[in-house]
């Protein structure tokens, strides 16, 4: 399943099955589009969710920028998974903690219950695959660690 690549110092670059690579690629493009939509079409997003638009939208737009950046990160991880596995771990954390915070707001009544569907499709569906990908890549990294360079001593 994994291949050594001589052009990058023997790093393992293709340790993921096609399905897991597809998940990273899909998540990457999805997050880029979703992030850009949060930056450009925030009016429509608030309207669709039935939430009043705040007077100050910069925080929403900044979240959109971060979502898009995560998308770029997932595409980077898809191209060189072992080396960039920590991007997947950060994505896992964001897709776990972001929805937990939103659920607190849903429970308090400040977000509509329909937001649960958004949370599921934007974040929830990635939790298990991202964890599987991260664990698989971490195991591969542990078995393919390069030997530390020897320290040479010179008399002189």
Rosetta blueprint (number, residue, H / E / L):
1 X L
2 X L
3 X L
4 X E
5 X E
6 X H
7 X H
8 X H
9 X L
10 X L
11 X E
12 X E
13 X L
14 X L
15 X L
16 X L
17 X L
18 X H
19 X H
20 X H
21 X H
22 X H
23 X H
24 X H
25 X H
26 X H
27 X H
28 X H
29 X H
30 X H
31 X H
32 X H
33 X H
34 X H
35 X H
36 X H
37 X H
38 X H
39 X H
40 X H
41 X L
42 X H
43 X H
44 X H
45 X H
46 X H
47 X H
48 X H
49 X H
50 X L
51 X L
52 X L
53 X L
54 X L
55 X L
56 X L
57 X L
58 X H
59 X H
60 X H
61 X H
62 X H
63 X H
64 X H
65 X H
66 X H
67 X H
68 X H
69 X H
70 X H
71 X H
72 X H
73 X H
74 X H
75 X H
76 X H
77 X H
78 X H
79 X H
80 X L
81 X L
82 X L
83 X L
84 X L
85 X H
86 X H
87 X H
88 X H
89 X H
90 X H
91 X H
92 X H
93 X H
94 X H
95 X H
96 X H
97 X H
98 X H
99 X H
100 X H
101 X H
102 X H
103 X H
104 X H
105 X H
106 X H
107 X H
108 X H
109 X L
110 X L
111 X L
112 X L
113 X L
114 X L
115 X H
116 X H
117 X H
118 X H
119 X H
120 X H
121 X H
122 X H
123 X H
124 X H
125 X H
126 X H
127 X H
128 X H
129 X H
130 X H
131 X H
132 X H
133 X H
134 X H
135 X H
136 X H
137 X H
138 X H
139 X H
140 X H
141 X H
142 X H
143 X H
144 X L
145 X L
146 X L
147 X L
148 X L
149 X L
150 X L
151 X L
152 X L
153 X L
154 X L
155 X L
156 X L
